[in-house]
Amino acid sequence: MQLTISRAAGRGAFIGLLLAGVAGAAFAQTTAAAKPDCFASVTNWLNSSAADCPLSLSGVTFYGAIDVGGGYETHGAPFNGDAKTGVAELISKVNNRPLWQAVPSGLSQSNFGVKINEQIAPSWSFIGDVNAGFDPLSFKFANGPKSLVDNNNIALAHQSTNTDSARSTGWDNTRGYVGLSNATFGTLTFGRQTALSNDLVASYDPFGTSYAFSAIGNSSTFVAGTGDTELSRYGTSVKYQLTYNRFRASALTQLGGYAQTNNAESAYQFDLGGDFGGLSVDALYAYAKDAVTLSNYTSGAPTPDTLKATLANVDAGVLFAKYHWRQFTAFGGYEYARLSTPSDLFHATATANGQTLTLNGSYPAVVQANVYVNPKIQQVGWLGGRYSILSNLDFNAGYYYVTQNNYTNGATKYNTGGSATKAGIGCRANLNPAITGSTPQGSNAAACAGSENVLSGELDWRPVKRVDLYTGVMYSAVAGGLANGFIVNNNTAWTTGVRLTF
């Protein structure tokens, strides 16, 4: 029997449960008073953490963060209020010129949310969490597919920042779930949820999920999405998490397919980990069937809001580790992701496009010709560290390396000079500029072997508990197939900002 859940019914079920819990909690007796001095003055509030002094009433907590700053990029792209990052700190196809810009959400995604944790029986709690990521400069919800649509039918050199993303659903673009929690039996939740791989990036990267300083925080294609950025969140899913002494185990499975606003027809993940003194380790396996990657048209879009969809089956494994000793914490990890021919090409072939589907819960997209006749192997490795100079001052550094194999095939189109293309010749240096007058970058096909190097450093000072003042730099460079179609192949992004957590 196939289980399907309509978008309205699935979202409506967990919204109803969450509202019921909020209503019940609002009329329940307050279980504990806030600390007497938490709200005595602005200074007192700023110097209390969100955990010490939450905006709570009877188990219902309002929370969030606002993160704004500014910076300079040697090869940047104009601001786009729909893109999750706002600006393109990590090198991408649209980066092309020096820019001074306001920078949103450099240290973490600006967001607001409401969560509930209400005891319903001894040792049992009803929990729920709805959170939206937004751009603090445009006040728009983060929406990757919308940023692609914004740039449809626009020449590459004139596009603003745009990138595919699992954030596309408005008020719950981060998460929106309800569930039950028990100290012994673990936590079971249902709804829109972050992938286990996404959760682990926040714990095992020296910069957490920073857009301005982390390659794997900026691009969920690496690690968080296990090869496909849209797999970093599941639209309708069940997640189970259990901790026993030093060990932990988690499982996540998707319910339904595209029709339920999922970004694959089916998907699941498993994680095992543990803490041993100062050492923490986790191992994750992920699978997805017909996973989606969206992109835009530089010209010839069938309609203004139609996108391209590339599909793949994804098998991936990730190892995470960190070690804490006194003032220093070391971080590292390795991902191996295999993207292969999707189970259903929706009438596409290796040389021809297929059906138009409605994907990511919003925009129509034309299924592209199969590019994974030969599997693509993406490997990501990273090392980094955090040194606490003072109790409220940290220095973070990290190095990230991404590589892909040569997965070209007889149907691959290669640049051969001028405007001509030819199938079936080997990889070599690109001869065609991405735009007229630019320098050709990388190899003559995106499926050729390629690499990306990213190096970052950052200082984070917390003068009071709720405020981070930060400054740092990220250098990124691409080569080979990963640079194909780029206007330039590197970017250095300097960012300074402030984050307020509430």
C-alpha positions as CSV (number, residue, x, y, z in Angstrom):
1,M,0.0,0.0,0.0
2,Q,1.4,3.4,-0.9
3,L,1.1,6.1,1.7
4,T,0.3,9.6,0.4
5,I,-0.5,12.8,2.3
6,S,-1.8,15.9,0.6
7,R,0.1,19.1,1.2
8,A,-2.9,20.8,2.9
9,A,-3.7,17.7,5.1
10,G,-0.2,17.1,6.1
11,R,0.6,20.7,7.0
12,G,-2.9,21.1,8.5
13,A,-2.4,18.1,10.8
14,F,0.7,19.3,12.5
15,I,-0.4,23.0,12.6
16,G,-3.6,21.9,14.3
17,L,-1.7,19.9,16.9
18,L,0.7,22.7,17.5
19,L,-2.0,25.2,18.0
20,A,-3.9,22.9,20.3
21,G,-0.7,22.5,22.4
22,V,-0.1,26.3,22.4
23,A,-3.7,27.0,23.4
24,G,-3.6,24.4,26.2
25,A,-0.3,25.7,27.5
26,A,-1.5,29.3,27.4
27,F,-4.3,28.5,29.8
28,A,-2.2,26.2,32.0
29,Q,-0.8,27.4,35.3
30,T,2.6,28.9,34.9
31,T,5.1,26.4,36.2
32,A,8.0,28.6,37.0
33,A,8.5,32.4,37.2
34,A,11.2,34.1,35.2
35,K,14.3,35.1,37.0
36,P,13.5,38.4,38.9
37,D,16.1,40.5,37.2
38,C,15.8,39.2,33.6
39,F,13.6,42.0,32.4
40,A,14.5,44.6,34.9
41,S,16.5,46.6,32.3
42,V,17.7,46.3,28.7
43,T,21.2,45.6,30.0
44,N,20.0,42.8,32.2
45,W,18.2,41.2,29.3
46,L,21.1,41.5,26.9
47,N,23.4,39.9,29.5
48,S,21.2,36.9,29.9
49,S,21.2,34.0,27.5
50,A,18.0,32.9,25.7
51,A,18.1,29.7,27.9
52,D,18.4,31.8,31.1
53,C,15.7,34.2,30.2
54,P,13.4,32.9,27.4
55,L,10.4,34.7,26.1
56,S,8.1,32.0,27.5
57,L,4.7,31.5,29.0
58,S,3.7,28.0,30.3
59,G,5.9,26.0,28.0
60,V,5.4,28.3,24.9
61,T,8.6,30.1,23.8
62,F,9.1,32.8,21.2
63,Y,12.7,32.9,19.9
64,G,14.9,33.9,17.0
65,A,17.9,35.9,15.9
66,I,18.6,39.0,13.8
67,D,22.0,39.1,12.0
68,V,23.2,42.0,9.9
69,G,26.5,43.4,8.7
70,G,28.6,44.5,5.8
71,G,31.5,43.5,3.8
72,Y,33.7,43.6,0.6
73,E,34.0,41.0,-2.0
74,T,36.7,40.9,-4.7
75,H,34.3,39.1,-7.1
76,G,30.8,39.5,-5.8
77,A,27.2,39.5,-7.1
78,P,24.4,42.0,-6.3
79,F,22.1,41.5,-3.3
80,N,18.9,39.5,-3.7
81,G,16.4,39.6,-0.9
82,D,14.9,36.2,-1.8
83,A,18.2,34.2,-1.7
84,K,18.9,32.5,1.6
85,T,22.4,34.1,1.8
86,G,21.4,37.5,0.3
87,V,24.8,37.9,-1.2
88,A,27.2,35.4,-2.8
89,E,30.1,35.0,-0.4
90,L,31.0,31.6,-1.7
91,I,32.2,31.6,-5.3
92,S,29.3,30.9,-7.8
93,K,28.6,31.4,-11.5
94,V,27.2,34.9,-11.0
95,N,30.1,36.3,-9.0
96,N,32.0,38.8,-11.2
97,R,33.0,42.2,-9.8
98,P,34.3,44.0,-6.7
99,L,31.5,45.0,-4.4
100,W,30.9,46.7,-1.0
101,Q,27.6,45.5,0.3
102,A,25.3,45.1,3.3
103,V,25.5,41.5,4.3
104,P,22.5,39.7,5.9
105,S,22.8,36.6,8.1
106,G,26.6,36.2,8.0
107,L,27.0,34.2,11.2
108,S,23.6,32.4,11.1
109,Q,20.3,32.6,9.3
110,S,18.1,35.4,10.7
111,N,15.0,33.7,11.9
112,F,12.0,33.8,14.2
113,G,9.9,31.0,15.7
114,V,7.7,29.6,18.3
115,K,8.2,26.3,20.2
116,I,6.3,24.4,22.8
117,N,7.4,21.9,25.4
118,E,4.5,21.0,27.6
119,Q,4.4,18.1,30.0
120,I,1.3,15.9,29.4
121,A,2.1,13.0,31.7
122,P,4.9,12.0,34.0
123,S,8.1,11.9,31.9
124,W,6.2,12.7,28.7
125,S,6.1,16.1,26.9
126,F,4.2,17.4,23.9
127,I,6.7,19.4,21.7
128,G,6.5,21.5,18.6
129,D,8.5,24.0,16.7
130,V,7.7,26.4,13.8
131,N,10.6,28.5,12.5
132,A,11.0,30.8,9.5
133,G,14.3,32.1,8.1
134,F,14.1,35.6,6.7
135,D,16.3,38.3,5.2
136,P,16.8,41.1,7.7
137,L,17.4,43.7,4.9
138,S,14.4,42.9,2.6
139,F,12.2,41.3,5.3
140,K,11.4,38.5,2.9
141,F,11.2,34.8,3.7
142,A,14.4,33.0,2.5
143,N,13.3,31.3,-0.7
144,G,15.9,29.7,-3.0
145,P,13.7,28.8,-5.9
146,K,12.2,32.3,-5.9
147,S,15.8,33.7,-6.2
148,L,16.2,31.5,-9.3
149,V,12.9,32.8,-10.8
150,D,14.0,36.4,-10.1
151,N,16.9,35.8,-12.5
152,N,15.1,33.9,-15.3
153,N,15.9,35.1,-18.8
154,I,18.7,37.3,-17.5
155,A,22.3,37.1,-18.8
156,L,24.7,35.6,-16.3
157,A,26.7,38.8,-15.9
158,H,23.6,40.8,-15.0
159,Q,22.1,38.3,-12.5
160,S,21.8,39.0,-8.8
161,T,22.7,36.4,-6.2
162,N,20.7,33.2,-6.6
163,T,20.9,29.6,-5.6
164,D,18.7,26.6,-5.2
165,S,17.7,25.8,-1.6
166,A,15.3,23.7,0.5
167,R,14.1,26.9,2.0
168,S,11.0,27.7,-0.1
169,T,7.8,27.4,2.0
170,G,7.5,30.7,3.9
171,W,6.6,30.6,7.6
172,D,8.0,27.1,8.0
173,N,11.0,27.3,5.6
174,T,13.3,26.2,8.4
175,R,11.0,23.6,10.2
176,G,7.5,23.0,11.3
177,Y,6.8,19.9,13.4
178,V,5.0,18.4,16.4
179,G,5.8,15.4,18.5
180,L,6.4,13.6,21.8
181,S,9.5,13.5,24.0
182,N,10.5,11.1,26.8
183,A,13.8,11.1,28.6
184,T,14.0,7.3,28.4
185,F,12.3,6.5,25.1
186,G,13.6,9.4,23.1
187,T,11.8,11.9,20.8
188,L,9.4,11.2,17.9
189,T,8.4,14.2,15.7
190,F,6.3,14.6,12.5
191,G,6.3,17.4,9.9
192,R,8.7,19.6,8.0
193,Q,12.1,18.9,9.5
194,T,15.8,19.4,8.9
195,A,17.8,16.4,7.7
196,L,20.0,14.6,10.2
197,S,23.0,15.6,8.1
198,N,21.9,19.3,8.4
199,D,21.7,18.9,12.2
200,L,25.2,17.5,12.3
201,V,26.7,20.3,10.3
202,A,25.7,22.7,13.1
203,S,27.6,20.6,15.6
204,Y,30.7,19.5,13.7
205,D,31.7,22.6,11.7
206,P,33.9,25.2,13.3
207,F,31.6,28.0,12.0
208,G,28.3,26.1,12.6
209,T,26.0,27.0,9.7
210,S,27.5,30.3,8.9
211,Y,27.0,31.6,5.4
212,A,29.9,34.1,5.5
213,F,32.6,31.7,6.7
214,S,31.7,28.1,6.1
215,A,31.6,26.3,2.8
216,I,29.3,23.6,4.1
217,G,27.2,26.2,6.0
218,N,26.8,28.3,2.9
219,S,26.1,25.5,0.4
220,S,23.9,22.7,1.6
221,T,24.9,20.7,-1.5
222,F,28.0,19.9,0.6
223,V,27.2,17.6,3.5
224,A,23.9,19.1,4.8
225,G,22.1,17.9,1.6
226,T,24.5,15.0,1.0
227,G,25.1,16.0,-2.7
228,D,21.8,17.8,-3.3
229,T,21.0,21.1,-1.5
230,E,17.2,20.3,-1.5
231,L,17.8,17.2,0.6
232,S,18.8,19.3,3.6
233,R,15.1,19.5,4.6
234,Y,12.2,17.0,4.3
235,G,8.8,18.5,3.6
236,T,6.7,15.7,5.4
237,S,8.7,13.3,7.5
238,V,9.0,11.3,10.7
239,K,12.2,11.7,12.8
240,Y,13.2,9.5,15.8
241,Q,16.1,10.4,18.1
242,L,17.3,8.4,21.1
243,T,20.2,8.9,23.5
244,Y,21.4,6.2,25.9
245,N,24.4,7.0,28.2
246,R,27.2,8.1,25.8
247,F,25.5,6.8,22.7
248,R,22.9,8.3,20.3
249,A,20.9,7.0,17.3
250,S,18.6,8.8,14.9
251,A,16.4,7.9,12.0
252,L,14.5,10.1,9.5
253,T,12.2,9.0,6.8
254,Q,10.2,11.0,4.2
255,L,6.4,10.5,3.9
256,G,5.0,11.0,0.4
257,G,6.8,12.5,-2.6
258,Y,6.7,15.7,-4.7
259,A,3.0,16.2,-4.2
260,Q,3.7,16.6,-0.4
261,T,6.3,19.4,-1.0
262,N,9.2,17.0,-0.6
263,N,12.3,17.4,-2.7
264,A,12.5,13.7,-3.7
265,E,10.1,10.9,-4.4
266,S,11.4,9.0,-1.3
267,A,14.3,9.5,1.1
268,Y,15.7,8.4,4.5
269,Q,18.7,8.8,6.7
270,F,20.3,7.0,9.7
271,D,22.8,8.2,12.2
272,L,24.9,6.6,15.0
273,G,27.1,8.6,17.3
274,G,28.6,9.0,20.8
275,D,30.6,11.1,23.2
276,F,33.8,9.7,24.8
277,G,35.4,12.2,27.0
278,G,36.4,15.1,24.9
279,L,35.8,13.2,21.6
280,S,32.4,13.2,19.8
281,V,31.8,11.1,16.6
282,D,28.9,10.5,14.3
283,A,28.4,8.3,11.2
284,L,25.5,8.9,8.8
285,Y,24.0,7.2,5.8
286,A,21.5,8.8,3.4
287,Y,19.5,7.7,0.4
288,A,17.1,9.6,-1.9
289,K,15.1,8.5,-5.0
290,D,14.6,11.1,-7.8
291,A,16.1,14.0,-5.7
292,V,15.7,17.4,-7.3
293,T,18.1,20.2,-8.1
294,L,16.6,23.4,-9.5
295,S,18.3,26.0,-11.8
296,N,17.2,28.9,-13.9
297,Y,17.3,29.8,-17.6
298,T,19.7,32.6,-18.8
299,S,17.3,32.7,-21.8
300,G,14.4,30.8,-23.4
301,A,12.4,30.0,-20.2
302,P,9.1,28.5,-21.3
303,T,7.3,30.8,-18.9
304,P,8.7,33.5,-16.5
305,D,8.5,31.2,-13.5
306,T,9.5,27.9,-15.1
307,L,12.8,26.4,-13.9
308,K,15.0,23.5,-14.8
309,A,15.0,20.3,-12.7
310,T,17.9,17.8,-12.6
311,L,17.1,14.5,-11.0
312,A,19.3,11.9,-9.4
313,N,19.3,9.0,-7.0
314,V,21.6,9.8,-4.1
315,D,23.6,7.4,-1.9
316,A,25.8,9.1,0.7
317,G,27.8,8.5,3.8
318,V,29.3,11.1,6.1
319,L,31.7,10.8,9.0
320,F,31.9,13.6,11.7
321,A,34.3,14.1,14.5
322,K,35.4,16.8,17.0
323,Y,37.6,16.9,20.0
324,H,37.5,19.4,22.9
325,W,40.6,20.0,25.1
326,R,40.7,23.0,27.4
327,Q,40.3,26.1,25.3
328,F,40.6,24.4,22.0
329,T,38.1,22.3,19.9
330,A,39.1,20.6,16.7
331,F,36.5,19.8,14.0
332,G,36.6,17.5,10.9
333,G,34.6,15.3,8.6
334,Y,34.4,13.5,5.3
335,E,31.5,13.0,2.9
336,Y,31.2,10.6,0.0
337,A,28.1,11.1,-2.2
338,R,27.1,9.1,-5.3
339,L,24.6,10.7,-7.7
340,S,23.3,8.3,-10.3
341,T,20.5,7.9,-12.9
342,P,17.2,8.6,-11.3
343,S,14.6,5.8,-11.0
344,D,12.1,7.9,-13.0
345,L,13.2,10.4,-15.7
346,F,9.7,11.5,-16.5
347,H,10.2,10.9,-20.2
348,A,13.6,12.5,-20.3
349,T,16.5,10.6,-21.8
350,A,20.3,11.1,-21.9
351,T,19.9,13.7,-24.7
352,A,16.3,15.1,-24.4
353,N,14.3,16.8,-21.7
354,G,11.1,15.4,-20.2
355,Q,7.9,16.5,-18.4
356,T,7.2,19.7,-16.6
357,L,6.6,19.0,-12.9
358,T,5.6,21.2,-10.0
359,L,8.5,20.8,-7.5
360,N,9.7,22.3,-4.2
361,G,6.0,23.1,-3.4
362,S,5.8,26.0,-5.8
363,Y,7.3,26.4,-9.3
364,P,6.9,24.3,-12.5
365,A,10.2,22.8,-13.7
366,V,11.3,21.0,-16.8
367,V,13.0,17.7,-16.1
368,Q,16.4,17.9,-17.7
369,A,18.2,15.2,-19.8
370,N,19.9,12.6,-17.6
371,V,23.4,13.9,-16.8
372,Y,24.2,10.9,-14.6
373,V,24.6,8.1,-17.2
374,N,27.9,7.8,-15.4
375,P,27.6,8.4,-11.7
376,K,28.9,11.6,-10.2
377,I,31.0,11.1,-7.1
378,Q,31.2,14.1,-4.8
379,Q,33.7,14.1,-2.0
380,V,34.0,16.7,0.7
381,G,36.5,17.0,3.5
382,W,37.0,19.6,6.1
383,L,39.3,20.5,9.1
384,G,39.0,23.4,11.5
385,G,39.4,24.6,15.0
386,R,38.0,27.0,17.6
387,Y,40.3,28.6,20.2
388,S,38.7,30.5,23.1
389,I,41.0,33.4,23.6
390,L,38.7,34.6,26.4
391,S,35.5,33.2,27.8
392,N,33.6,35.6,25.4
393,L,36.1,35.8,22.5
394,D,36.7,32.9,20.0
395,F,38.9,32.6,17.0
396,N,37.6,30.1,14.4
397,A,39.4,28.7,11.3
398,G,38.5,26.1,8.7
399,Y,39.6,24.6,5.5
400,Y,37.2,22.8,3.1
401,Y,38.0,20.7,0.0
402,V,35.5,19.5,-2.5
403,T,36.2,17.2,-5.5
404,Q,34.2,15.5,-8.2
405,N,35.1,12.8,-10.7
406,N,34.9,12.9,-14.5
407,Y,31.4,11.6,-15.2
408,T,31.1,12.7,-18.8
409,N,29.5,10.4,-21.4
410,G,29.0,10.2,-25.1
411,A,26.0,12.6,-24.9
412,T,27.9,15.3,-22.9
413,K,28.2,18.6,-24.8
414,Y,31.7,20.2,-24.7
415,N,32.8,23.7,-25.7
416,T,35.2,23.5,-28.7
417,G,35.7,27.2,-29.4
418,G,33.5,30.0,-30.6
419,S,29.8,29.1,-30.1
420,A,30.1,25.5,-31.3
421,T,29.6,22.4,-29.2
422,K,30.5,18.8,-29.9
423,A,29.7,15.6,-28.2
424,G,32.1,12.9,-27.2
425,I,35.5,14.6,-27.0
426,G,37.6,14.5,-23.9
427,C,37.9,17.0,-21.1
428,R,40.3,19.9,-21.5
429,A,40.5,23.6,-20.8
430,N,37.4,25.5,-21.5
431,L,37.6,27.6,-24.7
432,N,34.3,29.5,-24.4
433,P,33.8,32.5,-22.1
434,A,30.8,32.4,-19.8
435,I,30.0,35.9,-21.2
436,T,31.4,37.9,-24.1
437,G,34.7,39.4,-23.1
438,S,35.2,37.2,-20.0
439,T,38.0,34.7,-19.5
440,P,37.0,31.0,-19.9
441,Q,37.0,29.2,-16.6
442,G,37.7,25.5,-15.8
443,S,37.1,22.6,-18.1
444,N,35.0,22.4,-21.2
445,A,32.1,20.6,-19.5
446,A,30.5,20.7,-16.0
447,A,30.8,16.9,-15.8
448,C,34.6,17.0,-16.0
449,A,36.7,16.3,-12.9
450,G,36.9,19.4,-10.7
451,S,37.7,20.8,-7.3
452,E,37.0,23.6,-4.9
453,N,39.1,25.0,-2.1
454,V,37.8,27.2,0.7
455,L,39.8,28.8,3.6
456,S,38.2,30.9,6.3
457,G,39.0,32.7,9.6
458,E,36.8,34.6,12.0
459,L,36.8,36.4,15.4
460,D,33.6,36.2,17.4
461,W,33.2,38.5,20.5
462,R,30.2,38.4,22.8
463,P,30.3,41.6,24.9
464,V,27.0,40.5,26.4
465,K,25.4,37.0,26.2
466,R,22.8,37.8,23.5
467,V,25.1,39.8,21.2
468,D,27.8,38.5,18.8
469,L,30.2,41.0,17.2
470,Y,32.1,39.2,14.5
471,T,34.6,39.8,11.7
472,G,36.4,37.5,9.3
473,V,37.2,36.4,5.7
474,M,36.4,33.5,3.4
475,Y,38.5,32.7,0.3
476,S,37.0,30.3,-2.3
477,A,38.2,29.0,-5.6
478,V,37.0,26.5,-8.2
479,A,38.8,24.5,-10.9
480,G,38.0,22.0,-13.6
481,G,34.4,21.0,-14.1
482,L,33.3,22.8,-11.0
483,A,34.4,26.1,-12.7
484,N,32.6,25.4,-16.0
485,G,30.4,28.3,-16.9
486,F,31.8,30.6,-14.2
487,I,32.6,34.3,-15.1
488,V,35.6,34.2,-12.6
489,N,37.0,31.3,-10.6
490,N,37.6,32.8,-7.1
491,N,36.3,35.2,-4.5
492,T,37.6,36.7,-1.3
493,A,34.7,37.9,1.0
494,W,35.4,40.1,4.1
495,T,32.4,40.3,6.4
496,T,31.8,42.2,9.7
497,G,28.5,42.0,11.5
498,V,26.4,41.8,14.6
499,R,23.9,39.1,15.7
500,L,21.2,39.6,18.4
501,T,19.7,36.4,19.8
502,F,16.4,36.4,21.6
